[in-house]
Amino acid sequence: MFKWIKTLYLLLFFGLSVSAQSTKVFIQSIVITGNTKTSPEVILRELDFSVSDSIFFSDLPGIISISEKRLLSTGLFTEADINISKWNMENTFVDITIVVKEGWYIYPYIIFELADRNFNVWAKEFDYAIERLNYGVALTHINFTGNKDKLKAKLQFGYTGKYELFYEFPYIKNGWGMTANLLHSYNKEINYITLQNKPLFFKAEDERNLLKQWRASVAATYRKDATTFHAAKLMYYLGEVDSYVVRELNPDYFLNGANLLRYLRLEYEFTLNKLHYPLYPLGGFYTRVLFRKDGFGENKNINNTSVSIEVSKFWNIRSSLIFSTSLRGKTNLQRNKIPYFLNQGLGYEGSSITGYQLYVVDGTDLFVSGNTIKYRIFQKDLNFKKWVPQRLRPLNTQVFLRFNGDFGYVYEPHYFENNPLSNTFLFGYGPGIDVILLHNFVISADFSVNKNNEKGFFFSGGFQF
């Protein structure tokens, strides 16, 4: 609050000499302090302004506020303050000072997580079964060389065995970057078919591995400015499923009774992200387009092309009241049958409609609208000097009350039998609460109702990197 008062005071004082509506100010310099590890280039790329830019005077407070929120949402800083440090009233030049406080970058942790889609599936469908837990060790570094580059390594056992290495370097030169990923996983139990919109599982008596997967990918990225992002990725996939699964349970698991699936995937992604505080948006606009081609070249078991589009808009009605709406659609351009293993619609990777968290809806095409109104009831920097490491102070805490109203439709021409939620209109609604810690850790609780009047409490949470 003090910082805003200070900035507004400067603008009002400066406004005595110039017309705020019609006069532009020129950014003469930008000085950054507090970044002991983070490269200044990383900070500058998160701003909506740069040296030598000319900005309408009346737009400056809003631009500064949005840039501060974007810096915080990177997860690199616990504090980020942008101020006008000096101005030349005669030539309308301004100097900008950015003061950041770096946060915690290294997150080594013990893996102890659910293998199921969410807590409620684990509790209601599998009665808290211990064997459905994953355990192991992992390391995430979100600023490995000080260039906002992420390094992730995972060694996981339990329900799903997994060895994974991921690296992202976003700033090689002139906005270009790269990512690389290697993964091997194996499962002793797999979901082989969907019945009544719930996956059915099979596990062999001798507990042999039923599904083994290998994946390698590399991507080139280009970030034109703070809000515009392009990525082109090439991935090679190899999967092997036990012959009993395709012979006795589902011959279309990998399609046509095959127990091997191998293909190359080519993706292009475009993102325009003008959200205010992107990790938990409080305003702004977002759009994403994903083009995906599975199967090309000589060695391929699949031939499919899909396009996905997502558009979201957030309105900050008042300082603590936000309304948002989102539209997401996906379609397969080729209408041939694809493997059951890849035919994922709602219920996977966090994609769902309120009230249907216990279900999956497989499909080749989908349309979903998510609508939310939320109100912030608490915001404060908590200082636990005796208990919290220096780099995690202050512990920024926000609490939002929320109400969701979602609807959608999933079209499935092949695997719809005995799945009543496919090819039908879906809707759900209910209240919820979100707790945000450290700008990038979110805990959520929801009470949801779907169109069949099924009710339930649902919980989720985790870091948003």
N, C-alpha and C positions, 0 to 999 in steps of 0.2 A: 504494500500500500504506500509506504514512504517513497519508494522509487517512482511510482506513478504520479504522486503529488509533485515530486521533484521535476519529472519530465514535463508535466502539464504546466508547471510554473514557468519553466524555461520557454515553452511554446507560447504561452500567453504574454510573457514579457517581450519575446521576440515579435509577437503579433502586433505590438504597438507601432512597429515601424514598417511592417509589410502586410499585405492582404493575404490571409491564410488560404483563401479559396483559390486565388489565381497565381500566387507566387511560388516559384520553385526554389528549393534549396539544393546546393551541390555538396556531395559528400567529399570533403577534402582529404580526410584520413580516417583510418580505423585502427585503433590500438587495442591489442588483446593482452590481458594479464591473467595469471592463475593457471595457465595450461603448462604444467611441468612435463607431461608426457605427450599430450595430444598436439599434433601438428596444427599450426595456424590455418593451413589450407583446409583442414577438416571443418573448422569452425566457420570459415568464410563461405564454404559451400552450403552451409545450412541457412544462410541469410537471404533475405529478399532484396538486398541492396549491396552495392559494392562501391569501391572508390571511383570517383568521377561520375557516379550516377546523379541525375537530377530528379528530385521527387517533389510533388506538390506538398506544400507545407502542411496542409490539413490532413494529408494521408500518413504523415510520419509517425504519429503515436501508434496507429494500428499496425503499421508495418513492423515497428520495433516490438510490439507485443507478440505478434505472430512468430517473429524470428526467435524470441526468447523461448516460447513454447516448443518450437521445433528443436532448439538446442537441448532442452530438457528431455524431450522424448527420444533422443538418441540413446539415452541410458548412460552416457559418458559423464554427465555432470549432475551434482546434487543442487547446484545453484548456477544461475545464468542471469546476469544483469546487463542490460544495454542502456547506455545513457548518452545524452548530448553533453560533451565535456567543454566544448568551446564553439563559438560562432562568430562570424564576421558579419555584422549588421549591414555594412555598406555593400559588400559583394555577395551576401547571403551564402557564404561558405559555412559548413558545420564540420566539426570533428566528432567522431563517435568513439566511445570507450566501451569495451566489452570485458566484463569481469566474470570469470567462471571458477567454480570449485569442482575439481575432478572427483569422481566417485570411485566405486569399487569396480575393477575391471576383470579380475580373475574369479571365476566361480567353480572351484572344484567341489564336487558333491557326490554323495552316495545315491545311487539309483534305487529307489524303492517306490514303484509306481504300479498303477493298474494297467493290465493289458487290454481291458475292455474300453469301450468308447467313452464311458463316463462312470462316475461313482454309483449312480442309481442302477445301471445295467449290472454292474458287479454285485450289488447288494440284492436286488430283486430277482435277477435271472439266475445267479450262481451262488447265492447264499454266502457271500463273503469268502469264497473259496481261496485258500492261501496259494494253491498251485497256479492261480491265474495272476500272480504278481510277477513283475520284472524286478531284478536286483542287479547291482553291479557298481561300477565307478565311472565317472565322466568328468570332463574338464571343458569349460567354456571360457574363452578369453575374448572380450568384445573390443579390445583395443591393443592388439598384439604388438604392433610396432609403432603405435601412436598415430596410425592413419585410419582409424575406425575399422581396421581389418579384424575379422572374426576367425577364430580358430576353435573348432569343436572336435573333441575326441571322446569316443564312447566304447566301453567294454561292458556288455550287458548279458545276463544269463536269466534263467527262470522260464517263464512262459514263452517268450520270444528271445532267442539268442541273437545278439547283434554286435558286430564290430564295424565302427563307422569313423571316418575321418573327413572333416569338412573345413575348407578354408576359403575366405572371401577377402579380396583386396580391392576396395572400391575406387581407389585413386592411383592409377598407374601414371597417366598423363592426359591432360586436357579433358578430364571428365571420363576417361575410359578406365575400366576395371575388369576383374575376372573373378570367377569362382570355380572351385573344383571339389568333387565329392567322390568318395569310395565307400561302398557298403557291402557287407555280407550278412545275411540273416538266415535263421532256420527256425522251424516250428515243429513241435511234436503233436500239436493239435491245430486244426484249421477249420474255418467255416467253409463248407463245401457247397451250400445252397441256401436260399432264402425262402422261408415258409411263414406265412402270416406276418410278413414284413419283419421277421426276426431271423438272424443267421442261425443255422444249425451247424453243430460242431461234431468233429470226429477225431478220436484219438486211438491209435493202435494199441493192442494189449502189450506188445513188446516195447512200447514207447519209442519207436524209431522216429526219425525225422521225416515228416510227411511233406514238408515244403522247404526247399532251399532256394535262396535268391542271391544274385550278384548284380551289382549296379555300379556303373562308373559314368560320371558326367563332367563336362567342362562348359563354362559359359563365358561369353564376352558381354560386358555391361557398359552402358553409356548413360551418364547423367548430365544432361544438357545444362540444367540449372538446379536450384534447390527443390523444384517440384516435378520435373519431367525426367522419366526413367525409361530406358530401353534395355532389353536383355535378349540375347539369342543363345540357346542352350542345345547341346548335342549330348544325348544319353544313350548308353548301350545297356540293355537289360537281358539277363539270362535267368530263367526260373525253371525249377524241376520239381514236379509234384509226384507223389507216390503213385505207382500204377494202379493200386487198389482203388484210389479215389476216382480216377477217370473210368475205370472198368466197372465199378459197382455203385458209385454214389452220384457222380455227375460227369458224363462224358464231355460236357461243354465247359468244364472248369477252365481248361486252356483251349477249348474248341476242338470238335471233331475227334475226340478221344486221344488227343496228344498229351503226353506227359512232360514235354519240353516246350518252353515258350522263349523265343529269342527275337529281339527286334531292336532297331535303332529308332530313337525318338528325336524329332526336331521341334523345338519350341521357339516362338517369338512372343515376347510380352512387352506391352506398352502400359505405363502407369503415369497418370497425372494426379499428383497428390498435393492438394491445396488445403489440407486439413489443419486446423489449429490444435496442436498437441496430438500428433498422429497416433500415438499408442492408445490413447483413450480420447477420441475426438470430442472437442467442445464447440466446434464450428467448422465451416468450410466445406469443400467439395472434393470428391475422390472418384476417379474412374480407372478401370483396368480392363484391358483387352488381351486375351490369351489365345494364340493360334497354336494348335498342336497336331503334328503329323506322326502317327505311329506306324512304322513299317515301311521301309524303303531299302533299296539295294538287293543283293542276291539272297542273303540269309534273313528271312523274315517269316513269321508265322501269323502275322496280323497285318491288316490294311485298314486304317481308320484315320479320319481327319475330323477334328472338333474345333469349335470356336466358342469361347466363353467371354461374356461381357458383364461387368459389374459397375454400377453407378450408385454413389451415395452422396447425400446432401445433409448437412447439419446446420440447424438454425439456432443461434444463441439468442433466445427470446429475451431473456434477462441475464443478469450476471451469473446466476446459478441455475437457470432453467434452459434446458436444451431439448429440441425436438429433432429427430432424425428419421430419414426414410432411405431405404436402399432397394435397388432392383438388381437381380442377378439372373442371367439366363445362360443356358448352354445347349448346344445342339451338335449332333454328329452329322457332318455333311454327307458321308457315305452311309447308306441305310442298311448295309449288311450286318449280320449278327456278329457281335464281338465276344471275346471270352467272358464268362461269368466273373472271372477274377478281376477284370478291368471295368466291369459295368457298374460303376458306383455313382449314385445320385445323392440323395439326402441321407445324413447320418454318419458321414465319413469326414474325417479331418476337420471337425468343428462346424460342418455345414448342416444346419438343421432348422426346423420350424418350431417355435415355442409350443410345448405340449407333446412333441413327438421324440423326445430324447431317448426313449426306450426302443425306438423303431429305426429301421433303415428302409429307404425306398429306392430301389435300384432303377436306373433308367438311362436311356440314351439322350433324352431331352428334358430340360427342366426350366421352370420359371418360379422365382421366389421373391417376395416382397417382405422386407423386415421394417417395422415401424416402432419407434421407441420415443418415449418422453421421459426425461430424467431430471432430477433436482438434487443439487449438491446441498447436503445438510451439515457437512463438516469439512473444514480444510485448515490444517495447521502443521507447522514444522515442529515436530517433537524432538526434544533434546534429551537423550539418555546417555549422558557423558560417561557413566560408569559401566554401562553394559554394551554400548554400540561402538564398533571401531571408528576411528577418526574419519575415515573416508566415507562412512555411511551417515555422517551427521551433516545437517539435521535430517531426521527421518520424516520426509514429507508424507503426509497422510491426508487422503481425501475419501469421503464417503458419499455415495450417490444412491438415492431411491430411484427406482426405475419401474416403468410399466411397458410391456411389450404387446404388440398386436401384429402377428405375422400371417401370411397366407401364401399358397403356392400350388404348383401342379407339376407332377412328374409323369412323363410319357415313356412307357416301356412296351415295345411291340413283341418281345420274345419271351421274357422271363416274368410275365405278369400273373401266370396261373397260381392261384392260392395266395396271392398277395393283394389284399383288398385296398391298400392305400395307393397302389399304382393306378394311373389313369383316372384319378379322381381329385376333385378340389379339396385342398387341405387348409385348415386355419387353426390358430391357437393363440392364447393370450394369457396374461397374468403379470403380477408384480414381481419385483426383484430388488436386490441390493448389491452394490459393488463397493469393495474396499480397495483403494489403490495405495500401495506403499512404494517409496523410493522411485516414483515416477514410472516404474516398469514392472511391478508385481501386482497382479489383479486377483482378488478373491471374489467369487460371485455366488449368490444363492438365489434361487427362483422358485416361485410357486406357479405352476402352469396348468392350463386346462386346454384340451383339444376338442375337436368337433364332436367326438364321441362322448364328451363329458368325462373323460378320464382325467384325474387330477393327481398331482404329485409335487414333491419338493425335489429340487435338483441342485447339485453343487459342482463347482469347478474352480480352477485357479492355477496360477503359475506365472513364471516370468515371461515377459513379452520383449524379445530381442529383435 
